Amino acid sequence: MGLEIARDRFSEEDYRRFAERLQVSLEVLEEVLARPGFGAGPPTIGAELEFFLAGADGRPVPQNRAIVEAARHRLLTIETDRFNLECNTSPFPFAGRPFLALERELEEALGAARQVAAAHGGRVVAIGILPTFRPEDLDPAALSDSPRYRALSAGLRRVRRVPFEMQIDGVESLRVSCDDCTYEGANSSWQIHLKVPPADFARVYNAAQIAIAPVLAVSGNSPTFLGRQLWEETRIALFRQAVDDRADAHPVDDWRPARVSFGHGWARRGAWELLAESVAQHPPLIPLVCDEDPRAAARSGAPSLLELRLHHGCVWHWNRAVYDSAGGGHVRIEMRPLPAGPSMVDMMANAAFLLGLTLALAPEVDRLLPRLTFGQARRNFYQAARHGLAAELLWPAATPPSPSPRRAGELALALLPEAQAALCRAGVDAAEAERLLAVIAARIGAGQTGARWQVRTLAALSARRSREEALAAMLEHYIARSAEGAPVHQWSVPS
């Protein structure tokens, strides 16, 4: 959600006033986005990295509040559960060496977190899902001590009224039920933000929707949950169900919009329509009304539109539109599907591939959309999450019939030169672009993503251990190799 609040209890009158304010905010936003020059300027990127705290035994350490308060670092904040932290980077110019800038700032912040965490018996772990979770780690007591998360939990329970039921069928199957939204905290992601001029938003956003499947397929890092081997990127299935306010929805699809989704169609008008969808399709969860009059604030600059941002922050499209009043106001695309980890260089390579491929496809979007339906793009996304490099993806073809099926790893390898060229056209240092995308090429060549390394390591360690013991041992090898800094395709599988 990104916004801190001071209250976690609300009345029906609060909900009524909040709903009215959302409609006013949408009217104001439409006017603001139409202003000549709004959101103009050189593109910038930023990122959010979520990570876990784990002890010497590999078990989660529920000390996020104490660690944030002791570290006193401007980039660190707590996340949903007491064992989650998040690092929010500064925005950096896209031209030059933006990934090096992100890496340096993250390393500095994570260093501060590591130092303080050690004093609390914890270690920093950047991984999609902590493999050592047990159901008792995710009971209602796991929720972070914050009005923001108490309000989110209460809002979801107010709408849903029954326990959260989760079902994930992959290599193995998992059925689990919980009374709160704490299972959302079992996910850690690596989220990339790209500032986009309003006039270009729909085109770039649709390009990101197409690009994400091959990038996700080569980036999986979450193959297990609660002792079961599930999807290559199990986060995608888990997060959707962990905050689903539809009490009787089918776990894969439903005619009613889910709060976590790939979206509902190609963007046509840009950022405004995506925020308007959130207001129309989903009841408010946290009806906090601020003192700012949106219309009056718009007359003197960029209004905060706090209510609209708060509501939209509780609707988690995998690629999400963001309005921000900072710097005179702008809109950006928040790309949410990538997992945390395995190493810093892997995360930078994943970000470079996603941004480069998005920019490469954007000028071709009008030609691509007739050749790939939105439903096919959505199918690609879930196939990539489930099967990783082995996924069969549908890709726009120059001649009919279009699209044509392609193996995800082979498709990604073929797309890397386009992504690299687009990064360079955007002003990214050529050596930086080449270095990072070479990591992706080597990963595909080795056939080893973070998810595949975890699965192979788990199989090797299970020969002499129980599943629980093997998962804990696998995590120890993961932490050690991640600290060494080598990309995951170079990691050996322990014997």
N, C-alpha and C positions, 0 to 999 in steps of 0.2 A: 504493500500500500504506500509506503514511503513517507507517510505523514504521521507525526506523533499527535496524540490527543490526550486530554486530561480527564475524560469521562468515559464510563462504561455502562451507564444506565440511562435509558431513554423512555419517554412517554409516547403514547399514540399521537399526541399533538406535535412532538418532535418529528415524527415520521411524516405527518401532513405538511409541516412547514418545509422540511427538507425536500419533499417531492416538488413543492412549488418552486423552491430555489433552483432545483435542477433544470426546470423548464426555462426559467429566466436565464440561467447560465448558458444554456444551449443557444438561446437567441443572441446573447452577448458574444459568445464564441464565434458564431457565424459572422457577425459584423467585424470582429477583430481580425479573423483570418482573411477577410476580404480587403483589408487595408493595404494600400500600395506599400511595398517594402517590408511588410511584417514578416519576420522570420528569415529575412535575407541575410546574406553573408556567407563566408567560407564554411564548409561543412566541418563538423566536429564529431568526435566519438567519445564515449565514456563507457563505464562498465560497472557491474555489480558482481561480486564474488561471494557466494554463500559457502560456509564451511562448518565442519563439525568439531567438537571437542571430545577427545577420546583419551582414556587413561592408559596406564601401562598394561592393563589387562585387555585393552581394546574396547572396553565398555564405554558408553557415553558418559560424559562428565557434565552434570547440570549446573554449570557455574557461569553462564554467559553474562549475567548482570554484574557479578563481582569482577570479572575480567575486564569488561568494558569500563567500569568505573575506575579500576586500578590503572589501566593502560592510558586512559585519557587521550585517546588518539582521535582526531577529527574525522577520520574515515571509517571508524569501527562503530557498529551498532548491534543491538541484539536482534534476533530473528524469532520465528514463531515459537520454538521450544527452547527449553533452558540449556540445551546442548548445542544450539545454533548461534552462529555469529555471521555478520555480513560486513563486507568492505565495499564502500561506495567511492569510486574514483572521481577525480576531477575530470571535467571535459578537456580534451586535447584537440588541437587542429589536426585534421585528417592528413593534410600535406606534411611531408617530412618523414619522421620516424615515430608515428603515433603508437605503435605496438611496443616499442622500446620504452616510451614514456609511461604507458600503462603498466608494463612489467616492473619498472623501477618503483613506481608509486605503490603498487601492490606488495612488492617484496618488503618495502619499508614498513608498511602497515602490518603485514603478516609477521614480520620480525618482532614488532611490539607485542602482538597478540601471543606469539610463541613464548616470549620471555615471561609474560604475566601468567599465561596458562600453566607453565611449568611449576610455578609457585602454588598452583591450585591442583596439582596432580593431573594436569591435562596436556594434550598435544593437539596441534592444529592438523586437521585432515581435510583436504580438498578432494572429495569423491562424490559421485552422484547420490549414492545411498550407502550409509554405513553398514557393512555386511554383518556386523555383530549385534544388530538390534534384536531385542526380544519384545514380545507384546507388552510386557510390564513397563518397558521404557517409554511407551507411548500412551500411557493412561492419562486422564485429565490433569494429574499433578505435574505433568511435563510441560504444560503451557507456561510460556514466559510470564514473569510478573510485570505486566504492563497493561494499562487501561486499553491500549490499542488492540492487543490480542484477546483480552477478556471481552471487549466489545465485539470483535470479529466472531469469536466463538458464540457469544450470546445471540448475535444477529443471525448466524447460520442455523442455530438450534431453534430460533423463533420461527424461521421459515420452514425448516425441514420437519421438526417435531418428533422425529424418530431417529434411532441410532444410524450412524454412517455404516453402510454395508459395502465392502470392497471385494471384488472378484477379479483376479488376474490369471489368465490361462496362457502359459508359455511352454517352455520345455517341461516345467512342472506347473502345478496349479496351486493357487492360494485363495482361501476364503477367510475373511476376517471382518469383525464388527467392532466399532468403538463408539463411545458416547460423546466425543468431542472432535475438534478439528486438528488434534495433535499429530495425526498421521501425515499431515501436510509437512510437518517439520522433519520428516524422514527423508526429504528431498533437499539436495543442494545443487544450485545451478550456477552457470557462468553466463551472465546476461550482458548483451552488447547494445549500446544506444547509438543511433545514427541520426544526427540533426538533418532535416530535409526541408527545403523550401515548400511552403504550402501548395504552390502550383504543381510541384512535382510529386506530391505525396502519394497519390493513388498509384501512379506508375511505379514508383520505387517500392511501395508496399506490396503490390502484386508481384513484383520481381522477387522480393524476399520470400513470399509465400511459395513460389516455385523453387527457389534456390535451397530452401531449408532441408528438403528431403535428402538430396545427395550429401549435404554437409553433415546432417545428423547421422546418416548411415556410417560415416567414417569416424564419428566422434563418440560412440557409445561408451559409457563408463558406469553402468548401473545394472548389472546382470542378476543380482540376487536381492531378496528381501525376506526377512524373517525365516532365514534358513532355506529358502526355495530358489531354484534357478528359474527365472521367468523370462523377461524380454531382455534384449541387449541394452535397451534404455528403458528400464522398468519405471523410471520417474514419470514418463509420459502417461502410463496407465494409472499409476498410483495417485498422482497429483489431481488428475481429473476427478477421481472418485472421493478423494479425501476432503474436498470442500464442495461437493455436489449438494445443492439445496433441493434437488428433485428426489423426493423420498422413494419413488417407485420407478426410477429411470433404469433402462437397460444399460449395462456397463460399457457397451461399445458405442451405441448410438441411440438417439431418441428424437422425436419430432420437436420436443421443447428444448430451447437453447440451454446448454450447460454453461456454468460460470467459467469452466476451464474448457476451451475448445480451440480448434484450428480456425474457426470463423464460419461464416454463413454465406459467403459468396465473394466474388471479386469486388474490390473497392472501386467505386465510380466517382464519387465527389471528393474523396480525400479524408483527412483526419476527422472532420466534423461528423460525417456519417457514422464513423466507427464509435465515437463517443455517444452519438444519438442512439445507436443500437443498444449500448449498455443501459441507457436510461429507459428505453422502451421495453427491453426484454427481461430486465432483472429488478426485483424489488430491492430497495435499499437495505443494507445491513447495519451501517453506522450512521444514523441521521444527525450528525453534528452540524449545526448551522452557525456560521461565523458572523462577525459583526460587519464585514465588508458588504456594501451595496454594489453588486456587480456592474450595474449600469453607471453609477457614479464613478467607480474605479476605472471603467473603460474610457471615460471622458478624459482622464488625466494620464493614461498610459495603459500598460498591460495589466488587466485585473488578475487577481490570484485564482479566482474560480475554485476556491478550496473545496466546496461541496461536490462539484463535478469531478474534480481530480480524486477526491476521497472515494466517491462511488465507483468511478471507472477503475480505481486501484483495487477494487474488490471484484472485478471481472477479469479473469486471467486468460485472455487470448494468447496463444503461443507467440505470435507476433502482434504487438500491441501498440496502438497510437498513444502518444503522450503529449499533452499540452503543458507548457511550463512558462511561467511569467518571468523567469530569470533572464537577465540580459536584454531586456526590452521585449521579451516574449518570443517563443518559437514552438515548433512541433518537431517531434522526432519519432523514430520507430524503435521500440524496445523489442529486441530479439531474445526470447526467453527459453528456447528449447534446449540449449547446449548444457551438458552437465559440468559440474566442477571437476577439475583434475584432468588427467593424472598428474602431469607436471606443468610448470609454468610455461615452458616452451610449447607444450601441446595445446594449452588454452589459447596462447597467442596465435598459433597456427590455425586453430579452429576458427577464431575470430577473423583472421585475415581471409580465410577461404570463404566464410559466409559473407563478409562485406564485399569482397572482390567479386564473387559470383553474383550477388545482388546487383551491384553496379554494372556488371557485364550484361545482365539480362534486361535491365531497366529500359535501355533504348529500343529493345526488341519486343517489349511487352504487347504492343498492339498487334504484332504479327503472331506472337506466341499464344495469346489467350484463345483464339478460335481453334487452336490445335490441341488444347489441353483444357478439359472442363475443370471447374472448381472441385467437383467431386473426385476427379482423378488426382488432383493435387493433394486433396485431403487424404485419399487412399495412400498416396506415396509417403506422406508424413508418417502415418501409422505403420506402414510396412517397414520403413527405415528404422523406426523405434523398436520394432519387434525383431527384425532379422539382421539389422546392421549391414555389413558389407555384402551379405548374401541376399539382401532384399531385391525383389524384382520391382523396378520403378518404371513408370510410364513417362516417356519423354517426348516433347513435341517433335514431329518429323516434318521434313521439308516436302515430302511427297506423301500422298494418301496411301494407306490409311494412317491417320495420326490420332493419338500418339503411338509410339512403338515401345515394346518392353526392352529394358536394358538392365543388366546386372549392376547393382549400385556401385560396387568398387570400380568396375570398368568405366562406368559413366563418370564418376567423380574424377578419375584419372584423366579422362578426355577433356573435362571442363577446367582443369587446373590452368592451362595456358590462357584461357579466356579470363579467368579470375585475376591472374597475375597482370595481364595487360590492362585490365580495368583499374587495378590498384595504381599502377604507374600513371595512367591517364589522370587519375584523381590527385596526383602529386605525391604519392607515397614513394619513399626512397626505393629505388629499384633493387638494391642489394637486400634490403629488409624484406620486400615482397618475395624475392626469389628464395631467400633463406627459409622463410616460414612455410611457403607452399611446397618447398622440397621436403619438409617434414611430413606433410600430408602424402606426398608421392611415395616416400619411403615407408610410411605406415601401411598404405595400400599394398605396396610390393611385398612387405613382410606378412601381410594378412593379420596384423596384430593391433587392434584397438585396445583401449583400456578394458572394455568388457571382455574381449577375447583373452587378454592376459589374465584377468581374474578367473575366468572359467577354466583355463588351462592350469593355472596354479592351484585352484581348488581341487581339480581332478588329481593332480600329482600329490597333493598333501592329504587327500582323503584315503589313500591306500593304507595308511597306518593310523588314521585318526577318525574320530567321529565327525559328523558334518559340522557341529558347533566348534569343535577344536580346530578343524581345518579352516573354517572361516576366520577365526581369530588369528591363526598362523598366517593365513593369506594377507590379512590386514597388516600384520607386522612387516612382511616383505614389501607390501605396497608403500607403507610409510617410509621405509628405508630407501627404496628406490626413488620415490618422489623427492625426498630430501636431497638426493644426489643430483637431481636436475636434468637427467637425460630424458629424451622423449621416449614414450612408451614402446615404440617399435624396437628400441634397443634393449628393453628389459628382458632378462633371461627368466625362464620358468624354473623355480627351484625343484630339485629332485628329492 
